[in-house]
């Protein structure tokens, strides 16, 4: 999916890397003739690319970025206490990832179009919530679960 560039940094090998709004990094090195990005070498060139979008295949894979950690969690919910907001279409904010941990029972986890995933979460299979992707959950019988929010350290 498309994600805007929020900043640039040099990696350990002194190659320029873009950070996307989801927290994933992408190399933007100038290494002719393999990759021609002379703009990345100047402060001005980099600034002109902030906000431009790149295709993030790691988001497509539901892969949480490195350097993220949990910072907040909901109380435990059961079939009767699931907030209505979680049962209908909603999403996390820019850069906020989440894990849906099922403590017992099972929970239907639906990621809405354009992605379209319809899965069943269990204690062995937590759900990964990708920033800004619309989704909802639905208890399948008795269930106990909580949501843990993750962001960049
Ligand atoms: Zn991403």
Boltz pocket constraint, residues with backbone or C-beta under 6 A from the ligand:
constraints:
  - pocket:
      binder: B
      contacts: [[A, 3], [A, 20], [A, 22], [A, 23], [A, 24], [A, 56], [A, 57], [A, 58], [A, 59], [A, 60], [A, 63]]
      max_distance: 6.0
